[in-house]
Amino acid sequence: MLIYISIFVLSCLILIVSGNWLIKSLDDIARFFGLKKFTVAFLLMSLATASPEMFVGISSAIRGVPELSLGNILGQNIIHFTVAVFLCVLIKGSFSVKNKTTRISAMFSGFMALFPLILILDGTLSRSDGVTLILLFCAYSFWMIKRSHRYDEPLELVHNQGPKLIWDRFKNFLFATKNFTIGILLLIVASQGIVRSAIFFASELNIPLVIIGVLIVGLGTALPEVFFTAFSARNSNSELMAGNLLGSTVVSTSLVLGVVSIISPITNITLFSYFLGRLALFVSVFLFIYFMLTEKKVSWKESLVLLSVYIIFITLEILF
């Protein structure tokens, strides 16, 4: 028990350190290529931070318990729309995005978080459902990249500069790429340390598999996105903040869940399976979209409402 507690604490510290590295390296990489921060956060960071969910999902599918992955993603997305948003508001004052296109992405992310719940109404998440989810992810990624010029002003491209300046920026790019790679590796290792520790604690306390997925594993795999989003908010990178949080939601609910269901379809999902998780996710997504549509941001009071949804959800899961 003491060993796993140490692993858990150390993994959290590694997440904090790697989060600082990733913020700086992503900014340098985006600046070198002239990319938009929102695009960089979606394509690079959201895919990277979704790797723990992918690892847990594939492992659970191979072992014949893909429902663990479904519970994991449900719990993780609840945290995205409640705890992560609250932390951003706590640090930055509000959760807001600059333009209409990014707000549309926020709406789509909310829809994608709920879409698997629609697919499992027949009691199964089949291989065809998995293909549908992956195709939807590909379509959305193509749409986002095509419209990326509308998100924000591009960072300065490296052209029409002197040879020395180009070389200096290229060296900065190589250094940033090295830091990004190390940061991602540390992030993955730390996430797995947290997940494995959480699973050990749950096993020792005889917690059911559903609660392990929704509460413990979901919390562990959500930490990379939560920390990165919080660091982005602290550095006033609104588009980076939104891009990672919204992008990681889309990645987990479409790409990850699609791959898992193709490997091992999730069957015998009754109406009451993950009932509290489904209800909490629906309420949190509905409130998030409502706040974004009415005021184009989530205010301090509204973030407290979202946080209360998560607290009530956790309390009910533990009690019942």
Secondary structure per residue as TSV (DSSP state, phi and psi in degrees):
chain	resnum	aa	ss	phi	psi
A	1	M	-	360.0	-43.6
A	2	L	H	-63.8	-36.9
A	3	I	H	-62.1	-45.8
A	4	Y	H	-71.5	-31.5
A	5	I	H	-64.2	-41.6
A	6	S	H	-63.6	-42.5
A	7	I	H	-61.3	-42.3
A	8	F	H	-62.3	-48.4
A	9	V	H	-64.4	-45.0
A	10	L	H	-62.1	-40.1
A	11	S	H	-63.0	-39.0
A	12	C	H	-64.4	-40.3
A	13	L	H	-64.9	-40.1
A	14	I	H	-63.3	-37.6
A	15	L	H	-59.9	-41.4
A	16	I	H	-65.0	-46.1
A	17	V	H	-64.3	-47.7
A	18	S	H	-65.7	-29.9
A	19	G	H	-61.3	-41.7
A	20	N	H	-62.6	-42.0
A	21	W	H	-62.1	-44.0
A	22	L	H	-67.0	-38.8
A	23	I	H	-57.4	-50.5
A	24	K	H	-67.9	-44.3
A	25	S	H	-67.0	-38.1
A	26	L	H	-64.1	-39.2
A	27	D	H	-64.0	-41.9
A	28	D	H	-68.1	-41.0
A	29	I	H	-63.6	-44.7
A	30	A	H	-63.1	-39.3
A	31	R	H	-66.7	-38.6
A	32	F	H	-64.6	-42.4
A	33	F	H	-90.6	-6.2
A	34	G	T	71.2	29.7
A	35	L	-	-88.0	163.5
A	36	K	-	-81.6	145.4
A	37	K	H	-63.9	-38.2
A	38	F	H	-62.5	-43.8
A	39	T	H	-64.0	-44.6
A	40	V	H	-60.0	-44.6
A	41	A	I	-63.6	-39.6
A	42	F	I	-69.8	-52.0
A	43	L	I	-73.4	-41.4
A	44	L	I	-91.7	-57.4
A	45	M	I	-73.4	-42.6
A	46	S	I	-66.7	-37.3
A	47	L	H	-67.7	-39.8
A	48	A	H	-67.6	-46.0
A	49	T	H	-73.7	-13.3
A	50	A	T	-85.2	-6.2
A	51	S	H	-61.2	-36.3
A	52	P	H	-61.0	-41.5
A	53	E	H	-63.1	-39.9
A	54	M	H	-64.1	-42.8
A	55	F	H	-63.0	-48.0
A	56	V	H	-62.7	-41.6
A	57	G	H	-64.5	-48.1
A	58	I	H	-64.7	-41.9
A	59	S	H	-61.6	-44.3
A	60	S	H	-68.1	-35.8
A	61	A	H	-66.9	-42.2
A	62	I	H	-64.0	-35.8
A	63	R	T	-82.0	-0.3
A	64	G	T	83.5	16.1
A	65	V	-	-126.4	59.5
A	66	P	T	-65.2	-17.2
A	67	E	H	-63.3	-22.7
A	68	L	H	-62.6	-39.5
A	69	S	H	-67.6	-40.8
A	70	L	H	-61.7	-44.3
A	71	G	H	-63.9	-38.5
A	72	N	H	-59.2	-49.0
A	73	I	H	-68.4	-37.3
A	74	L	H	-59.7	-50.7
A	75	G	H	-63.0	-39.9
A	76	Q	H	-63.5	-44.7
A	77	N	H	-68.6	-31.5
A	78	I	H	-60.9	-42.3
A	79	I	H	-64.9	-39.5
A	80	H	I	-55.7	-47.5
A	81	F	I	-88.0	0.3
A	82	T	I	-124.7	-73.6
A	83	V	I	-64.7	-47.1
A	84	A	I	-63.4	-43.1
A	85	V	H	-64.0	-41.7
A	86	F	H	-60.1	-43.7
A	87	L	H	-63.2	-39.3
A	88	C	H	-62.1	-44.0
A	89	V	H	-66.8	-39.1
A	90	L	H	-61.0	-39.4
A	91	I	H	-83.7	-42.6
A	92	K	H	-101.8	-19.0
A	93	G	S	104.5	-27.0
A	94	S	S	-166.4	160.1
A	95	F	E	-106.4	105.1
A	96	S	E	-140.9	157.2
A	97	V	-	-127.4	154.7
A	98	K	S	-77.0	-37.0
A	99	N	S	-132.3	172.0
A	100	K	H	-65.2	-40.2
A	101	T	H	-62.4	-42.7
A	102	T	H	-67.6	-34.6
A	103	R	H	-66.3	-35.6
A	104	I	H	-62.8	-39.6
A	105	S	H	-61.0	-37.4
A	106	A	H	-63.9	-41.7
A	107	M	H	-64.1	-41.9
A	108	F	H	-66.5	-37.9
A	109	S	H	-62.0	-39.5
A	110	G	H	-63.1	-42.2
A	111	F	H	-62.8	-42.7
A	112	M	H	-65.5	-31.7
A	113	A	H	-65.3	-31.4
A	114	L	H	-93.1	-19.2
A	115	F	H	-59.0	-43.0
A	116	P	H	-59.7	-30.1
A	117	L	H	-66.1	-29.8
A	118	I	H	-72.9	-40.8
A	119	L	H	-65.5	-29.8
A	120	I	G	-91.8	10.5
A	121	L	G	-63.5	-25.6
A	122	D	G	-85.5	5.1
A	123	G	S	88.6	3.5
A	124	T	-	-145.0	142.1
A	125	L	B	-111.3	94.8
A	126	S	-	-84.1	177.5
A	127	R	H	-65.7	-37.1
A	128	S	H	-65.8	-35.9
A	129	D	H	-63.0	-38.7
A	130	G	H	-63.1	-42.2
A	131	V	H	-62.9	-41.3
A	132	T	H	-59.6	-43.5
A	133	L	H	-64.0	-42.9
A	134	I	H	-66.7	-42.1
A	135	L	H	-63.1	-37.4
A	136	L	H	-65.5	-38.5
A	137	F	H	-63.3	-44.4
A	138	C	H	-63.2	-41.9
A	139	A	H	-64.4	-42.8
A	140	Y	H	-67.4	-40.8
A	141	S	H	-61.6	-42.9
A	142	F	H	-63.1	-42.8
A	143	W	H	-63.5	-42.4
A	144	M	H	-65.8	-43.9
A	145	I	H	-65.2	-40.3
A	146	K	H	-63.5	-33.8
A	147	R	T	-101.9	14.1
A	148	S	G	-63.3	-23.7
A	149	H	G	-66.4	-15.0
A	150	R	G	-90.7	-9.4
A	151	Y	T	-71.1	-54.0
A	152	D	S	-162.0	176.8
A	153	E	-	-67.4	135.8
A	154	P	-	-67.6	149.4
A	155	L	-	-71.7	161.7
A	156	E	-	-63.4	127.7
A	157	L	-	-78.0	153.8
A	158	V	S	-91.1	90.1
A	159	H	-	-155.3	161.6
A	160	N	S	53.3	35.9
A	161	Q	-	-116.2	160.9
A	162	G	-	-66.9	156.4
A	163	P	H	-55.4	-40.9
A	164	K	H	-65.2	-43.2
A	165	L	H	-65.6	-40.5
A	166	I	H	-62.2	-42.6
A	167	W	H	-65.7	-41.3
A	168	D	H	-61.7	-41.7
A	169	R	H	-70.4	-33.5
A	170	F	H	-66.8	-39.1
A	171	K	H	-64.4	-38.7
A	172	N	H	-62.9	-38.0
A	173	F	H	-64.3	-44.7
A	174	L	H	-63.0	-40.4
A	175	F	H	-65.2	-41.4
A	176	A	H	-66.3	-38.9
A	177	T	H	-63.9	-40.4
A	178	K	H	-62.8	-45.7
A	179	N	H	-64.5	-37.9
A	180	F	H	-63.7	-44.8
A	181	T	H	-62.9	-45.9
A	182	I	H	-63.5	-42.1
A	183	G	H	-61.7	-41.4
A	184	I	H	-64.9	-43.2
A	185	L	H	-61.9	-43.4
A	186	L	H	-63.5	-38.3
A	187	L	H	-63.1	-44.1
A	188	I	H	-66.2	-44.8
A	189	V	H	-62.0	-45.0
A	190	A	H	-63.5	-41.4
A	191	S	H	-62.6	-43.2
A	192	Q	H	-66.7	-35.0
A	193	G	H	-61.9	-41.4
A	194	I	H	-67.7	-44.4
A	195	V	H	-63.3	-47.6
A	196	R	H	-65.2	-37.9
A	197	S	H	-64.1	-43.5
A	198	A	H	-63.3	-41.5
A	199	I	H	-64.1	-39.3
A	200	F	H	-62.7	-46.1
A	201	F	H	-61.1	-43.0
A	202	A	H	-63.0	-39.8
A	203	S	H	-65.3	-42.1
A	204	E	H	-65.5	-31.4
A	205	L	T	-95.2	4.6
A	206	N	T	57.7	46.2
A	207	I	-	-86.8	133.9
A	208	P	-	-59.5	157.9
A	209	L	H	-59.5	-40.6
A	210	V	H	-60.5	-45.6
A	211	I	H	-69.0	-34.2
A	212	I	I	-57.9	-47.5
A	213	G	I	-65.8	-50.0
A	214	V	I	-71.8	-43.2
A	215	L	I	-93.5	-59.1
A	216	I	I	-81.8	-55.3
A	217	V	I	-65.9	-38.8
A	218	G	H	-59.6	-41.2
A	219	L	H	-65.7	-43.2
A	220	G	H	-63.1	-45.9
A	221	T	H	-77.2	-17.0
A	222	A	H	-82.0	-18.0
A	223	L	H	-58.4	-42.0
A	224	P	H	-56.9	-46.6
A	225	E	H	-64.7	-40.5
A	226	V	H	-64.1	-45.6
A	227	F	H	-66.2	-44.9
A	228	F	H	-63.8	-40.8
A	229	T	H	-64.1	-41.4
A	230	A	H	-65.0	-41.6
A	231	F	H	-64.8	-38.7
A	232	S	H	-63.4	-41.2
A	233	A	H	-64.5	-40.8
A	234	R	H	-62.9	-34.8
A	235	N	T	-91.2	10.9
A	236	S	T	60.6	28.7
A	237	N	-	-92.2	79.4
A	238	S	H	-61.1	-44.8
A	239	E	H	-69.9	-36.9
A	240	L	H	-64.8	-41.6
A	241	M	H	-60.2	-51.0
A	242	A	H	-68.2	-40.4
A	243	G	H	-60.2	-43.7
A	244	N	H	-69.9	-47.6
A	245	L	H	-63.5	-46.9
A	246	L	H	-71.9	-40.0
A	247	G	H	-65.0	-42.3
A	248	S	H	-66.2	-30.2
A	249	T	H	-65.4	-45.4
A	250	V	H	-64.5	-43.7
A	251	V	I	-60.5	-46.8
A	252	S	I	-68.8	-40.2
A	253	T	I	-81.8	-16.2
A	254	S	I	-113.4	-64.4
A	255	L	I	-66.4	-53.1
A	256	V	I	-64.7	-51.4
A	257	L	H	-66.0	-31.2
A	258	G	H	-65.9	-45.1
A	259	V	H	-63.2	-42.9
A	260	V	H	-61.8	-46.4
A	261	S	H	-70.1	-27.1
A	262	I	H	-69.9	-41.5
A	263	I	H	-67.1	-47.3
A	264	S	S	-147.3	100.6
A	265	P	-	-55.4	142.8
A	266	I	B	-93.7	116.6
A	267	T	-	-118.0	173.1
A	268	N	-	54.8	42.4
A	269	I	-	-89.0	103.6
A	270	T	-	-78.8	170.2
A	271	L	T	-59.8	-32.6
A	272	F	T	-94.5	-0.2
A	273	S	T	-65.2	127.4
A	274	Y	T	55.6	32.1
A	275	F	H	-56.6	-50.6
A	276	L	H	-64.6	-36.1
A	277	G	H	-64.3	-44.6
A	278	R	H	-60.8	-46.1
A	279	L	H	-64.4	-44.8
A	280	A	H	-64.2	-39.6
A	281	L	H	-65.9	-43.5
A	282	F	H	-61.4	-46.4
A	283	V	H	-64.7	-45.3
A	284	S	H	-65.9	-41.8
A	285	V	H	-66.8	-43.2
A	286	F	H	-59.6	-46.0
A	287	L	H	-65.7	-41.2
A	288	F	H	-60.5	-47.8
A	289	I	H	-64.5	-40.4
A	290	Y	H	-61.6	-45.4
A	291	F	H	-63.7	-41.3
A	292	M	H	-67.8	-34.9
A	293	L	H	-74.8	-37.2
A	294	T	H	-78.9	-43.1
A	295	E	H	-122.0	2.2
A	296	K	S	60.7	21.1
A	297	K	E	-165.5	168.0
A	298	V	E	-110.6	118.4
A	299	S	-	-83.6	179.8
A	300	W	H	-61.5	-48.7
A	301	K	H	-65.1	-38.4
A	302	E	H	-67.8	-34.7
A	303	S	H	-66.2	-32.9
A	304	L	H	-66.9	-35.4
A	305	V	H	-63.4	-44.8
A	306	L	H	-63.3	-42.8
A	307	L	H	-62.5	-37.9
A	308	S	H	-64.1	-31.6
A	309	V	H	-61.4	-43.7
A	310	Y	H	-67.1	-41.3
A	311	I	H	-63.4	-43.7
A	312	I	H	-63.9	-41.3
A	313	F	H	-60.8	-48.1
A	314	I	H	-60.6	-44.5
A	315	T	H	-60.9	-46.7
A	316	L	H	-66.9	-37.8
A	317	E	H	-62.2	-41.8
A	318	I	H	-69.2	-40.1
A	319	L	H	-75.0	-35.2
A	320	F	-	-114.5	360.0
